[in-house]
Amino acid sequence: MNVLYPIFLKLKDKPVIVVGGGKVAYRKVKSLLDAGAKITVVSPELDQDLRDLVEGD
């Protein structure tokens, strides 16, 4: 049986890597930005919503 444990981190100004550029990555990046993280996305392609977020549209 796999048991998951929540983790709470102070991410303000911390570097975070997100691997992937799809819908899930978009949701993660949004929440990480809200937490103040400095994000690097690694993906050969980006979902349009994620691209718009990165470009500031």
C-alpha positions, 0 to 999 in steps of 0.5 A: 500500500502506497501512502502519500504524505503532504509536505509544506515548504517555504518556496519564496525565492527558491529555485524550482524545476518543473519537468513537462509543459502540459496542463498539469505543469501549468497548474503546478507553475501557477501555484508555485508562482503564488508561493513566490518560487523562481521557476524553470520549466523543462519541456520540448513543448508548452501548453498554450495556457503555460506559454501565455503565463510565461509570456505574461499574456 
